[in-house]
Amino acid sequence: MPIGRVNAAKFISRYLNEPHETDLGGEEAHHLIATVHADRACPPSGHSIGWHDCYLSADVLPLTWKADLLLEPNGDPRPIPDYLTGEARERAVEAGWLAARIRREAHRRGLH
């Protein structure tokens, strides 16, 4: 009898243990970073995956993993694409700095 695939995402908690979750921004940080990830992944010229699906794919991740979506390997915020303008650009700047802070603090606390 074949063994079916297991979706590991349902076994990975979206939330960090307290007080880490709250200290790193809680639900507002989850929403901001997932929104900016979707904005970046889905340019106005179109993308094969819809904005909402990109948002949801990021939203299931813990804050520490979400932060990495917006960071360079050295921990600095990734450059903001030119197609993000106005409010989307402002959100991206804010989310980049938040992601960098989350990554630094998570490293200091020994979180992954």
PyMOL commands that set and color helices and strands:
alter all, ss='L'
color gray80, all
select helices_A, chain A and resi 8-11+20-23+26-41+51-59+63-69+86-109
alter helices_A, ss='H'
color red, helices_A
deselect
rebuild
show_as cartoon
